[in-house]
C-alpha cells in the first residue's frame, strides 16, 4: 500500500492499540510521508 503512495494519512486510533508502528515503519522504509492525528504523546515518543 505505502509503496505506491506519496503520503499515508492515518486517522484510525488508538494508534498504540492498533499497532500503527508497522505502518510507520513501512512508510519509513519505502520513503513515503506519514501523518496521523495522534494525541498520544507516549506513542509519538516511541515513533521518533
mmCIF entry with sequence, helices, sheets and N, C-alpha, C, O atoms, coordinates in Angstrom:
data_MODEL
# 
_entry.id   MODEL 
# 
_entity.id                         1 
_entity.type                       polymer 
_entity.pdbx_number_of_molecules   1 
# 
_entity_poly.entity_id                      1 
_entity_poly.type                           'polypeptide(L)' 
_entity_poly.nstd_linkage                   no 
_entity_poly.nstd_monomer                   no 
_entity_poly.pdbx_seq_one_letter_code       
;(UNK)(UNK)(UNK)(UNK)(UNK)(UNK)(UNK)(UNK)(UNK)(UNK)(UNK)(UNK)(UNK)(UNK)(UNK)(UNK)
(UNK)(UNK)(UNK)(UNK)(UNK)(UNK)(UNK)(UNK)(UNK)(UNK)(UNK)(UNK)(UNK)(UNK)(UNK)(UNK)
(UNK)(UNK)(UNK)(UNK)(UNK)(UNK)(UNK)(UNK)(UNK)(UNK)(UNK)(UNK)(UNK)(UNK)(UNK)(UNK)
;
_entity_poly.pdbx_seq_one_letter_code_can   XXXXXXXXXXXXXXXXXXXXXXXXXXXXXXXXXXXXXXXXXXXXXXXX 
_entity_poly.pdbx_strand_id                 A 
# 
loop_
_entity_poly_seq.entity_id 
_entity_poly_seq.num 
_entity_poly_seq.mon_id 
_entity_poly_seq.hetero 
1 1  UNK n 
1 2  UNK n 
1 3  UNK n 
1 4  UNK n 
1 5  UNK n 
1 6  UNK n 
1 7  UNK n 
1 8  UNK n 
1 9  UNK n 
1 10 UNK n 
1 11 UNK n 
1 12 UNK n 
1 13 UNK n 
1 14 UNK n 
1 15 UNK n 
1 16 UNK n 
1 17 UNK n 
1 18 UNK n 
1 19 UNK n 
1 20 UNK n 
1 21 UNK n 
1 22 UNK n 
1 23 UNK n 
1 24 UNK n 
1 25 UNK n 
1 26 UNK n 
1 27 UNK n 
1 28 UNK n 
1 29 UNK n 
1 30 UNK n 
1 31 UNK n 
1 32 UNK n 
1 33 UNK n 
1 34 UNK n 
1 35 UNK n 
1 36 UNK n 
1 37 UNK n 
1 38 UNK n 
1 39 UNK n 
1 40 UNK n 
1 41 UNK n 
1 42 UNK n 
1 43 UNK n 
1 44 UNK n 
1 45 UNK n 
1 46 UNK n 
1 47 UNK n 
1 48 UNK n 
# 
_struct_asym.id          A 
_struct_asym.entity_id   1 
# 
loop_
_struct_conf.conf_type_id 
_struct_conf.id 
_struct_conf.pdbx_PDB_helix_id 
_struct_conf.beg_label_comp_id 
_struct_conf.beg_label_asym_id 
_struct_conf.beg_label_seq_id 
_struct_conf.pdbx_beg_PDB_ins_code 
_struct_conf.end_label_comp_id 
_struct_conf.end_label_asym_id 
_struct_conf.end_label_seq_id 
_struct_conf.pdbx_end_PDB_ins_code 
_struct_conf.beg_auth_comp_id 
_struct_conf.beg_auth_asym_id 
_struct_conf.beg_auth_seq_id 
_struct_conf.end_auth_comp_id 
_struct_conf.end_auth_asym_id 
_struct_conf.end_auth_seq_id 
_struct_conf.pdbx_PDB_helix_class 
_struct_conf.details 
_struct_conf.pdbx_PDB_helix_length 
HELX_P HELX_P1 AA1 UNK A 2  ? UNK A 4  ? UNK A 2  UNK A 4  5 ? 3  
HELX_P HELX_P2 AA2 UNK A 20 ? UNK A 30 ? UNK A 20 UNK A 30 1 ? 11 
HELX_P HELX_P3 AA3 UNK A 41 ? UNK A 47 ? UNK A 41 UNK A 47 1 ? 7  
# 
_struct_conf_type.id          HELX_P 
_struct_conf_type.criteria    ? 
_struct_conf_type.reference   ? 
# 
_struct_sheet.id               AA1 
_struct_sheet.type             ? 
_struct_sheet.number_strands   2 
_struct_sheet.details          ? 
# 
_struct_sheet_order.sheet_id     AA1 
_struct_sheet_order.range_id_1   1 
_struct_sheet_order.range_id_2   2 
_struct_sheet_order.offset       ? 
_struct_sheet_order.sense        parallel 
# 
loop_
_struct_sheet_range.sheet_id 
_struct_sheet_range.id 
_struct_sheet_range.beg_label_comp_id 
_struct_sheet_range.beg_label_asym_id 
_struct_sheet_range.beg_label_seq_id 
_struct_sheet_range.pdbx_beg_PDB_ins_code 
_struct_sheet_range.end_label_comp_id 
_struct_sheet_range.end_label_asym_id 
_struct_sheet_range.end_label_seq_id 
_struct_sheet_range.pdbx_end_PDB_ins_code 
_struct_sheet_range.beg_auth_comp_id 
_struct_sheet_range.beg_auth_asym_id 
_struct_sheet_range.beg_auth_seq_id 
_struct_sheet_range.end_auth_comp_id 
_struct_sheet_range.end_auth_asym_id 
_struct_sheet_range.end_auth_seq_id 
AA1 1 UNK A 7  ? UNK A 10 ? UNK A 7  UNK A 10 
AA1 2 UNK A 33 ? UNK A 36 ? UNK A 33 UNK A 36 
# 
loop_
_atom_site.group_PDB 
_atom_site.id 
_atom_site.type_symbol 
_atom_site.label_atom_id 
_atom_site.label_alt_id 
_atom_site.label_comp_id 
_atom_site.label_asym_id 
_atom_site.label_entity_id 
_atom_site.label_seq_id 
_atom_site.pdbx_PDB_ins_code 
_atom_site.Cartn_x 
_atom_site.Cartn_y 
_atom_site.Cartn_z 
_atom_site.occupancy 
_atom_site.B_iso_or_equiv 
_atom_site.pdbx_formal_charge 
_atom_site.auth_seq_id 
_atom_site.auth_comp_id 
_atom_site.auth_asym_id 
_atom_site.auth_atom_id 
_atom_site.pdbx_PDB_model_num 
ATOM 1   N N  . UNK A 1 1  ? 0.828  -1.195 0.000  1.00 0.00 ? 1  UNK A N  1 
ATOM 2   C CA . UNK A 1 1  ? 0.000  0.000  0.000  1.00 0.00 ? 1  UNK A CA 1 
ATOM 3   C C  . UNK A 1 1  ? 0.868  1.253  0.000  1.00 0.00 ? 1  UNK A C  1 
ATOM 4   O O  . UNK A 1 1  ? 0.688  2.124  -0.851 1.00 0.00 ? 1  UNK A O  1 
ATOM 5   N N  . UNK A 1 2  ? 1.803  1.359  0.937  1.00 0.00 ? 2  UNK A N  1 
ATOM 6   C CA . UNK A 1 2  ? 2.574  2.584  1.086  1.00 0.00 ? 2  UNK A CA 1 
ATOM 7   C C  . UNK A 1 2  ? 3.554  2.811  -0.048 1.00 0.00 ? 2  UNK A C  1 
ATOM 8   O O  . UNK A 1 2  ? 3.902  3.957  -0.332 1.00 0.00 ? 2  UNK A O  1 
ATOM 9   N N  . UNK A 1 3  ? 4.008  1.756  -0.704 1.00 0.00 ? 3  UNK A N  1 
ATOM 10  C CA . UNK A 1 3  ? 4.998  1.896  -1.768 1.00 0.00 ? 3  UNK A CA 1 
ATOM 11  C C  . UNK A 1 3  ? 4.441  2.656  -2.963 1.00 0.00 ? 3  UNK A C  1 
ATOM 12  O O  . UNK A 1 3  ? 5.198  3.319  -3.673 1.00 0.00 ? 3  UNK A O  1 
ATOM 13  N N  . UNK A 1 4  ? 3.138  2.575  -3.201 1.00 0.00 ? 4  UNK A N  1 
ATOM 14  C CA . UNK A 1 4  ? 2.531  3.271  -4.330 1.00 0.00 ? 4  UNK A CA 1 
ATOM 15  C C  . UNK A 1 4  ? 1.993  4.641  -3.985 1.00 0.00 ? 4  UNK A C  1 
ATOM 16  O O  . UNK A 1 4  ? 1.417  5.313  -4.841 1.00 0.00 ? 4  UNK A O  1 
ATOM 17  N N  . UNK A 1 5  ? 2.171  5.069  -2.740 1.00 0.00 ? 5  UNK A N  1 
ATOM 18  C CA . UNK A 1 5  ? 1.613  6.352  -2.295 1.00 0.00 ? 5  UNK A CA 1 
ATOM 19  C C  . UNK A 1 5  ? 2.730  7.360  -2.029 1.00 0.00 ? 5  UNK A C  1 
ATOM 20  O O  . UNK A 1 5  ? 3.875  6.992  -1.769 1.00 0.00 ? 5  UNK A O  1 
ATOM 21  N N  . UNK A 1 6  ? 2.369  8.630  -2.099 1.00 0.00 ? 6  UNK A N  1 
ATOM 22  C CA . UNK A 1 6  ? 3.303  9.688  -1.709 1.00 0.00 ? 6  UNK A CA 1 
ATOM 23  C C  . UNK A 1 6  ? 3.143  10.018 -0.232 1.00 0.00 ? 6  UNK A C  1 
ATOM 24  O O  . UNK A 1 6  ? 4.110  10.368 0.444  1.00 0.00 ? 6  UNK A O  1 
ATOM 25  N N  . UNK A 1 7  ? 1.904  9.903  0.267  1.00 0.00 ? 7  UNK A N  1 
ATOM 26  C CA . UNK A 1 7  ? 1.584  10.232 1.656  1.00 0.00 ? 7  UNK A CA 1 
ATOM 27  C C  . UNK A 1 7  ? 0.578  9.216  2.181  1.00 0.00 ? 7  UNK A C  1 
ATOM 28  O O  . UNK A 1 7  ? -0.341 8.817  1.464  1.00 0.00 ? 7  UNK A O  1 
ATOM 29  N N  . UNK A 1 8  ? 0.752  8.798  3.437  1.00 0.00 ? 8  UNK A N  1 
ATOM 30  C CA . UNK A 1 8  ? -0.241 7.979  4.126  1.00 0.00 ? 8  UNK A CA 1 
ATOM 31  C C  . UNK A 1 8  ? -0.748 8.800  5.305  1.00 0.00 ? 8  UNK A C  1 
ATOM 32  O O  . UNK A 1 8  ? 0.040  9.242  6.141  1.00 0.00 ? 8  UNK A O  1 
ATOM 33  N N  . UNK A 1 9  ? -2.056 9.005  5.374  1.00 0.00 ? 9  UNK A N  1 
ATOM 34  C CA . UNK A 1 9  ? -2.692 9.703  6.492  1.00 0.00 ? 9  UNK A CA 1 
ATOM 35  C C  . UNK A 1 9  ? -3.471 8.679  7.289  1.00 0.00 ? 9  UNK A C  1 
ATOM 36  O O  . UNK A 1 9  ? -4.415 8.073  6.782  1.00 0.00 ? 9  UNK A O  1 
ATOM 37  N N  . UNK A 1 10 ? -3.079 8.488  8.525  1.00 0.00 ? 10 UNK A N  1 
ATOM 38  C CA . UNK A 1 10 ? -3.713 7.510  9.399  1.00 0.00 ? 10 UNK A CA 1 
ATOM 39  C C  . UNK A 1 10 ? -4.633 8.247  10.359 1.00 0.00 ? 10 UNK A C  1 
ATOM 40  O O  . UNK A 1 10 ? -4.176 9.041  11.181 1.00 0.00 ? 10 UNK A O  1 
ATOM 41  N N  . UNK A 1 11 ? -5.910 7.988  10.254 1.00 0.00 ? 11 UNK A N  1 
ATOM 42  C CA . UNK A 1 11 ? -6.885 8.658  11.119 1.00 0.00 ? 11 UNK A CA 1 
ATOM 43  C C  . UNK A 1 11 ? -7.659 7.660  11.970 1.00 0.00 ? 11 UNK A C  1 
ATOM 44  O O  . UNK A 1 11 ? -8.747 7.971  12.456 1.00 0.00 ? 11 UNK A O  1 
ATOM 45  N N  . UNK A 1 12 ? -7.105 6.460  12.154 1.00 0.00 ? 12 UNK A N  1 
ATOM 46  C CA . UNK A 1 12 ? -7.777 5.426  12.941 1.00 0.00 ? 12 UNK A CA 1 
ATOM 47  C C  . UNK A 1 12 ? -6.955 5.130  14.184 1.00 0.00 ? 12 UNK A C  1 
ATOM 48  O O  . UNK A 1 12 ? -5.841 4.614  14.086 1.00 0.00 ? 12 UNK A O  1 
ATOM 49  N N  . UNK A 1 13 ? -7.478 5.442  15.312 1.00 0.00 ? 13 UNK A N  1 
ATOM 50  C CA . UNK A 1 13 ? -6.763 5.174  16.557 1.00 0.00 ? 13 UNK A CA 1 
ATOM 51  C C  . UNK A 1 13 ? -7.605 4.310  17.468 1.00 0.00 ? 13 UNK A C  1 
ATOM 52  O O  . UNK A 1 13 ? -8.696 3.906  17.067 1.00 0.00 ? 13 UNK A O  1 
ATOM 53  N N  . UNK A 1 14 ? -7.172 4.017  18.630 1.00 0.00 ? 14 UNK A N  1 
ATOM 54  C CA . UNK A 1 14 ? -5.917 4.474  19.221 1.00 0.00 ? 14 UNK A CA 1 
ATOM 55  C C  . UNK A 1 14 ? -4.717 3.800  18.558 1.00 0.00 ? 14 UNK A C  1 
ATOM 56  O O  . UNK A 1 14 ? -4.723 2.590  18.330 1.00 0.00 ? 14 UNK A O  1 
ATOM 57  N N  . UNK A 1 15 ? -3.720 4.568  18.261 1.00 0.00 ? 15 UNK A N  1 
ATOM 58  C CA . UNK A 1 15 ? -2.578 4.132  17.475 1.00 0.00 ? 15 UNK A CA 1 
ATOM 59  C C  . UNK A 1 15 ? -1.759 3.059  18.181 1.00 0.00 ? 15 UNK A C  1 
ATOM 60  O O  . UNK A 1 15 ? -1.339 2.087  17.553 1.00 0.00 ? 15 UNK A O  1 
ATOM 61  N N  . UNK A 1 16 ? -1.533 3.224  19.461 1.00 0.00 ? 16 UNK A N  1 
ATOM 62  C CA . UNK A 1 16 ? -0.734 2.244  20.191 1.00 0.00 ? 16 UNK A CA 1 
ATOM 63  C C  . UNK A 1 16 ? -1.453 0.894  20.271 1.00 0.00 ? 16 UNK A C  1 
ATOM 64  O O  . UNK A 1 16 ? -0.803 -0.151 20.292 1.00 0.00 ? 16 UNK A O  1 
ATOM 65  N N  . UNK A 1 17 ? -2.763 0.910  20.316 1.00 0.00 ? 17 UNK A N  1 
ATOM 66  C CA . UNK A 1 17 ? -3.533 -0.345 20.404 1.00 0.00 ? 17 UNK A CA 1 
ATOM 67  C C  . UNK A 1 17 ? -3.569 -1.082 19.067 1.00 0.00 ? 17 UNK A C  1 
ATOM 68  O O  . UNK A 1 17 ? -3.511 -2.311 19.037 1.00 0.00 ? 17 UNK A O  1 
ATOM 69  N N  . UNK A 1 18 ? -3.662 -0.348 17.972 1.00 0.00 ? 18 UNK A N  1 
ATOM 70  C CA . UNK A 1 18 ? -3.813 -0.982 16.658 1.00 0.00 ? 18 UNK A CA 1 
ATOM 71  C C  . UNK A 1 18 ? -2.508 -1.063 15.880 1.00 0.00 ? 18 UNK A C  1 
ATOM 72  O O  . UNK A 1 18 ? -2.522 -1.166 14.654 1.00 0.00 ? 18 UNK A O  1 
ATOM 73  N N  . UNK A 1 19 ? -1.379 -1.017 16.584 1.00 0.00 ? 19 UNK A N  1 
ATOM 74  C CA . UNK A 1 19 ? -0.060 -1.288 16.015 1.00 0.00 ? 19 UNK A CA 1 
ATOM 75  C C  . UNK A 1 19 ? 0.286  -0.416 14.812 1.00 0.00 ? 19 UNK A C  1 
ATOM 76  O O  . UNK A 1 19 ? 0.718  -0.922 13.776 1.00 0.00 ? 19 UNK A O  1 
ATOM 77  N N  . UNK A 1 20 ? 0.098  0.872  14.949 1.00 0.00 ? 20 UNK A N  1 
ATOM 78  C CA . UNK A 1 20 ? 0.449  1.797  13.865 1.00 0.00 ? 20 UNK A CA 1 
ATOM 79  C C  . UNK A 1 20 ? 1.948  1.812  13.604 1.00 0.00 ? 20 UNK A C  1 
ATOM 80  O O  . UNK A 1 20 ? 2.380  2.310  12.565 1.00 0.00 ? 20 UNK A O  1 
ATOM 81  N N  . UNK A 1 21 ? 2.749  1.281  14.516 1.00 0.00 ? 21 UNK A N  1 
ATOM 82  C CA . UNK A 1 21 ? 4.198  1.238  14.311 1.00 0.00 ? 21 UNK A CA 1 
ATOM 83  C C  . UNK A 1 21 ? 4.555  0.477  13.045 1.00 0.00 ? 21 UNK A C  1 
ATOM 84  O O  . UNK A 1 21 ? 5.547  0.800  12.392 1.00 0.00 ? 21 UNK A O  1 
ATOM 85  N N  . UNK A 1 22 ? 3.772  -0.519 12.690 1.00 0.00 ? 22 UNK A N  1 
ATOM 86  C CA . UNK A 1 22 ? 4.019  -1.271 11.462 1.00 0.00 ? 22 UNK A CA 1 
ATOM 87  C C  . UNK A 1 22 ? 3.845  -0.370 10.238 1.00 0.00 ? 22 UNK A C  1 
ATOM 88  O O  . UNK A 1 22 ? 4.615  -0.457 9.281  1.00 0.00 ? 22 UNK A O  1 
ATOM 89  N N  . UNK A 1 23 ? 2.847  0.477  10.274 1.00 0.00 ? 23 UNK A N  1 
ATOM 90  C CA . UNK A 1 23 ? 2.594  1.394  9.164  1.00 0.00 ? 23 UNK A CA 1 
ATOM 91  C C  . UNK A 1 23 ? 3.701  2.445  9.097  1.00 0.00 ? 23 UNK A C  1 
ATOM 92  O O  . UNK A 1 23 ? 4.199  2.756  8.015  1.00 0.00 ? 23 UNK A O  1 
ATOM 93  N N  . UNK A 1 24 ? 4.080  2.986  10.239 1.00 0.00 ? 24 UNK A N  1 
ATOM 94  C CA . UNK A 1 24 ? 5.149  3.986  10.286 1.00 0.00 ? 24 UNK A CA 1 
ATOM 95  C C  . UNK A 1 24 ? 6.442  3.389  9.737  1.00 0.00 ? 24 UNK A C  1 
ATOM 96  O O  . UNK A 1 24 ? 7.129  4.030  8.942  1.00 0.00 ? 24 UNK A O  1 
ATOM 97  N N  . UNK A 1 25 ? 6.775  2.181  10.147 1.00 0.00 ? 25 UNK A N  1 
ATOM 98  C CA . UNK A 1 25 ? 7.994  1.522  9.681  1.00 0.00 ? 25 UNK A CA 1 
ATOM 99  C C  . UNK A 1 25 ? 7.970  1.268  8.182  1.00 0.00 ? 25 UNK A C  1 
ATOM 100 O O  . UNK A 1 25 ? 8.967  1.492  7.496  1.00 0.00 ? 25 UNK A O  1 
ATOM 101 N N  . UNK A 1 26 ? 6.837  0.800  7.672  1.00 0.00 ? 26 UNK A N  1 
ATOM 102 C CA . UNK A 1 26 ? 6.715  0.538  6.235  1.00 0.00 ? 26 UNK A CA 1 
ATOM 103 C C  . UNK A 1 26 ? 6.877  1.827  5.435  1.00 0.00 ? 26 UNK A C  1 
ATOM 104 O O  . UNK A 1 26 ? 7.525  1.835  4.389  1.00 0.00 ? 26 UNK A O  1 
ATOM 105 N N  . UNK A 1 27 ? 6.294  2.906  5.924  1.00 0.00 ? 27 UNK A N  1 
ATOM 106 C CA . UNK A 1 27 ? 6.435  4.193  5.242  1.00 0.00 ? 27 UNK A CA 1 
ATOM 107 C C  . UNK A 1 27 ? 7.886  4.663  5.268  1.00 0.00 ? 27 UNK A C  1 
ATOM 108 O O  . UNK A 1 27 ? 8.396  5.165  4.267  1.00 0.00 ? 27 UNK A O  1 
ATOM 109 N N  . UNK A 1 28 ? 8.543  4.505  6.396  1.00 0.00 ? 28 UNK A N  1 
ATOM 110 C CA . UNK A 1 28 ? 9.947  4.925  6.509  1.00 0.00 ? 28 UNK A CA 1 
ATOM 111 C C  . UNK A 1 28 ? 10.823 4.131  5.543  1.00 0.00 ? 28 UNK A C  1 
ATOM 112 O O  . UNK A 1 28 ? 11.705 4.702  4.902  1.00 0.00 ? 28 UNK A O  1 
ATOM 113 N N  . UNK A 1 29 ? 10.595 2.834  5.432  1.00 0.00 ? 29 UNK A N  1 
ATOM 114 C CA . UNK A 1 29 ? 11.399 2.003  4.536  1.00 0.00 ? 29 UNK A CA 1 
ATOM 115 C C  . UNK A 1 29 ? 11.178 2.339  3.071  1.00 0.00 ? 29 UNK A C  1 
ATOM 116 O O  . UNK A 1 29 ? 12.106 2.245  2.267  1.00 0.00 ? 29 UNK A O  1 
ATOM 117 N N  . UNK A 1 30 ? 9.950  2.732  2.711  1.00 0.00 ? 30 UNK A N  1 
ATOM 118 C CA . UNK A 1 30 ? 9.652  2.996  1.300  1.00 0.00 ? 30 UNK A CA 1 
ATOM 119 C C  . UNK A 1 30 ? 9.820  4.472  0.926  1.00 0.00 ? 30 UNK A C  1 
ATOM 120 O O  . UNK A 1 30 ? 9.698  4.830  -0.246 1.00 0.00 ? 30 UNK A O  1 
ATOM 121 N N  . UNK A 1 31 ? 10.102 5.334  1.920  1.00 0.00 ? 31 UNK A N  1 
ATOM 122 C CA . UNK A 1 31 ? 10.275 6.758  1.636  1.00 0.00 ? 31 UNK A CA 1 
ATOM 123 C C  . UNK A 1 31 ? 8.961  7.508  1.479  1.00 0.00 ? 31 UNK A C  1 
ATOM 124 O O  . UNK A 1 31 ? 8.924  8.592  0.897  1.00 0.00 ? 31 UNK A O  1 
ATOM 125 N N  . UNK A 1 32 ? 7.892  6.934  1.996  1.00 0.00 ? 32 UNK A N  1 
ATOM 126 C CA . UNK A 1 32 ? 6.565  7.543  1.916  1.00 0.00 ? 32 UNK A CA 1 
ATOM 127 C C  . UNK A 1 32 ? 6.334  8.433  3.136  1.00 0.00 ? 32 UNK A C  1 
ATOM 128 O O  . UNK A 1 32 ? 6.648  8.034  4.257  1.00 0.00 ? 32 UNK A O  1 
ATOM 129 N N  . UNK A 1 33 ? 5.793  9.619  2.932  1.00 0.00 ? 33 UNK A N  1 
ATOM 130 C CA . UNK A 1 33 ? 5.468  10.513 4.046  1.00 0.00 ? 33 UNK A CA 1 
ATOM 131 C C  . UNK A 1 33 ? 4.323  9.913  4.852  1.00 0.00 ? 33 UNK A C  1 
ATOM 132 O O  . UNK A 1 33 ? 3.427  9.277  4.297  1.00 0.00 ? 33 UNK A O  1 
ATOM 133 N N  . UNK A 1 34 ? 4.361  10.121 6.166  1.00 0.00 ? 34 UNK A N  1 
ATOM 134 C CA . UNK A 1 34 ? 3.343  9.584  7.070  1.00 0.00 ? 34 UNK A CA 1 
ATOM 135 C C  . UNK A 1 34 ? 2.857  10.697 7.980  1.00 0.00 ? 34 UNK A C  1 
ATOM 136 O O  . UNK A 1 34 ? 3.657  11.472 8.502  1.00 0.00 ? 34 UNK A O  1 
ATOM 137 N N  . UNK A 1 35 ? 1.559  10.776 8.169  1.00 0.00 ? 35 UNK A N  1 
ATOM 138 C CA . UNK A 1 35 ? 0.963  11.724 9.116  1.00 0.00 ? 35 UNK A CA 1 
ATOM 139 C C  . UNK A 1 35 ? -0.201 11.043 9.812  1.00 0.00 ? 35 UNK A C  1 
ATOM 140 O O  . UNK A 1 35 ? -0.884 10.203 9.227  1.00 0.00 ? 35 UNK A O  1 
ATOM 141 N N  . UNK A 1 36 ? -0.421 11.413 11.067 1.00 0.00 ? 36 UNK A N  1 
ATOM 142 C CA . UNK A 1 36 ? -1.593 10.887 11.778 1.00 0.00 ? 36 UNK A CA 1 
ATOM 143 C C  . UNK A 1 36 ? -2.166 11.967 12.679 1.00 0.00 ? 36 UNK A C  1 
ATOM 144 O O  . UNK A 1 36 ? -1.609 13.058 12.803 1.00 0.00 ? 36 UNK A O  1 
ATOM 145 N N  . UNK A 1 37 ? -3.269 11.645 13.294 1.00 0.00 ? 37 UNK A N  1 
ATOM 146 C CA . UNK A 1 37 ? -3.989 12.587 14.152 1.00 0.00 ? 37 UNK A CA 1 
ATOM 147 C C  . UNK A 1 37 ? -3.771 12.283 15.629 1.00 0.00 ? 37 UNK A C  1 
ATOM 148 O O  . UNK A 1 37 ? -4.581 12.667 16.473 1.00 0.00 ? 37 UNK A O  1 
ATOM 149 N N  . UNK A 1 38 ? -2.693 11.604 15.934 1.00 0.00 ? 38 UNK A N  1 
ATOM 150 C CA . UNK A 1 38 ? -2.462 11.110 17.286 1.00 0.00 ? 38 UNK A CA 1 
ATOM 151 C C  . UNK A 1 38 ? -2.302 12.241 18.297 1.00 0.00 ? 38 UNK A C  1 
ATOM 152 O O  . UNK A 1 38 ? -1.608 13.229 18.056 1.00 0.00 ? 38 UNK A O  1 
ATOM 153 N N  . UNK A 1 39 ? -2.953 12.067 19.407 1.00 0.00 ? 39 UNK A N  1 
ATOM 154 C CA . UNK A 1 39 ? -2.753 12.926 20.562 1.00 0.00 ? 39 UNK A CA 1 
ATOM 155 C C  . UNK A 1 39 ? -2.085 12.122 21.670 1.00 0.00 ? 39 UNK A C  1 
ATOM 156 O O  . UNK A 1 39 ? -2.018 12.564 22.817 1.00 0.00 ? 39 UNK A O  1 
ATOM 157 N N  . UNK A 1 40 ? -1.589 10.934 21.317 1.00 0.00 ? 40 UNK A N  1 
ATOM 158 C CA . UNK A 1 40 ? -0.984 10.022 22.276 1.00 0.00 ? 40 UNK A CA 1 
ATOM 159 C C  . UNK A 1 40 ? 0.518  10.313 22.368 1.00 0.00 ? 40 UNK A C  1 
ATOM 160 O O  . UNK A 1 40 ? 1.307  9.779  21.589 1.00 0.00 ? 40 UNK A O  1 
ATOM 161 N N  . UNK A 1 41 ? 0.900  11.151 23.311 1.00 0.00 ? 41 UNK A N  1 
ATOM 162 C CA . UNK A 1 41 ? 2.293  11.579 23.403 1.00 0.00 ? 41 UNK A CA 1 
ATOM 163 C C  . UNK A 1 41 ? 3.236  10.403 23.603 1.00 0.00 ? 41 UNK A C  1 
ATOM 164 O O  . UNK A 1 41 ? 4.352  10.434 23.085 1.00 0.00 ? 41 UNK A O  1 
ATOM 165 N N  . UNK A 1 42 ? 2.833  9.366  24.334 1.00 0.00 ? 42 UNK A N  1 
ATOM 166 C CA . UNK A 1 42 ? 3.711  8.214  24.559 1.00 0.00 ? 42 UNK A CA 1 
ATOM 167 C C  . UNK A 1 42 ? 3.925  7.454  23.259 1.00 0.00 ? 42 UNK A C  1 
ATOM 168 O O  . UNK A 1 42 ? 5.007  6.907  23.045 1.00 0.00 ? 42 UNK A O  1 
ATOM 169 N N  . UNK A 1 43 ? 2.935  7.405  22.396 1.00 0.00 ? 43 UNK A N  1 
ATOM 170 C CA . UNK A 1 43 ? 3.075  6.766  21.096 1.00 0.00 ? 43 UNK A CA 1 
ATOM 171 C C  . UNK A 1 43 ? 4.023  7.584  20.206 1.00 0.00 ? 43 UNK A C  1 
ATOM 172 O O  . UNK A 1 43 ? 4.879  7.023  19.522 1.00 0.00 ? 43 UNK A O  1 
ATOM 173 N N  . UNK A 1 44 ? 3.867  8.886  20.222 1.00 0.00 ? 44 UNK A N  1 
ATOM 174 C CA . UNK A 1 44 ? 4.715  9.758  19.403 1.00 0.00 ? 44 UNK A CA 1 
ATOM 175 C C  . UNK A 1 44 ? 6.172  9.660  19.855 1.00 0.00 ? 44 UNK A C  1 
ATOM 176 O O  . UNK A 1 44 ? 7.072  9.680  19.015 1.00 0.00 ? 44 UNK A O  1 
ATOM 177 N N  . UNK A 1 45 ? 6.416  9.557  21.121 1.00 0.00 ? 45 UNK A N  1 
ATOM 178 C CA . UNK A 1 45 ? 7.789  9.431  21.637 1.00 0.00 ? 45 UNK A CA 1 
ATOM 179 C C  . UNK A 1 45 ? 8.432  8.143  21.137 1.00 0.00 ? 45 UNK A C  1 
ATOM 180 O O  . UNK A 1 45 ? 9.599  8.145  20.748 1.00 0.00 ? 45 UNK A O  1 
ATOM 181 N N  . UNK A 1 46 ? 7.681  7.046  21.144 1.00 0.00 ? 46 UNK A N  1 
ATOM 182 C CA . UNK A 1 46 ? 8.217  5.759  20.683 1.00 0.00 ? 46 UNK A CA 1 
ATOM 183 C C  . UNK A 1 46 ? 8.520  5.756  19.200 1.00 0.00 ? 46 UNK A C  1 
ATOM 184 O O  . UNK A 1 46 ? 9.411  5.029  18.762 1.00 0.00 ? 46 UNK A O  1 
ATOM 185 N N  . UNK A 1 47 ? 7.802  6.551  18.407 1.00 0.00 ? 47 UNK A N  1 
ATOM 186 C CA . UNK A 1 47 ? 7.978  6.558  16.959 1.00 0.00 ? 47 UNK A CA 1 
ATOM 187 C C  . UNK A 1 47 ? 9.102  7.472  16.505 1.00 0.00 ? 47 UNK A C  1 
ATOM 188 O O  . UNK A 1 47 ? 9.496  7.413  15.341 1.00 0.00 ? 47 UNK A O  1 
ATOM 189 N N  . UNK A 1 48 ? 9.631  8.314  17.382 1.00 0.00 ? 48 UNK A N  1 
ATOM 190 C CA . UNK A 1 48 ? 10.684 9.241  16.956 1.00 0.00 ? 48 UNK A CA 1 
ATOM 191 C C  . UNK A 1 48 ? 12.063 8.663  17.107 1.00 0.00 ? 48 UNK A C  1 
ATOM 192 O O  . UNK A 1 48 ? 13.050 9.327  16.788 1.00 0.00 ? 48 UNK A O  1 
# 
